[in-house]
């Protein structure tokens, strides 16, 4: 019998939402991945000002290491100014020693979201104008109900 060890997941306490009053008060950094039609993986880095919703950086490449993330942040800082905190998930590029050291040197606070917290809020609490100001869960339920009624 093969016994598989599960990796322990770092869980941080969720931080309460902050009232945003101006640009650069908080930036959001997110890394996503996708694949090309050829099957080759790509990474997508987005840096967004949480108050203005401006996308400050959008980079796509086959590899986005933590040094690449900090270079992109440096470029955004050169164009704007230092953000107070950066909100991000617990991805390896954003929890690496390099990234943590970079933030510490610049006295940038990190706010880590809880795993799954954004998805729950997005699907259950946030209405979308494109869905008639309903949440995605409400919209999906409406579709299911209409299909059942024929």
Secondary structure, 3 states (H helix, E strand, C coil): CCCCCCCCCCCCCCCCCCCCCCCCCEEEEEEEEEECCCCCEEEEEEEEECCCCCEEEEEEECCCCHHHHHHHHHHHHHHCCCCCEEEECCCHHHCCHHHHHHHHHCCCEEEECCCCHHHHHHHHCCCEHHHCCECHHHHHHHHHHHHHHC
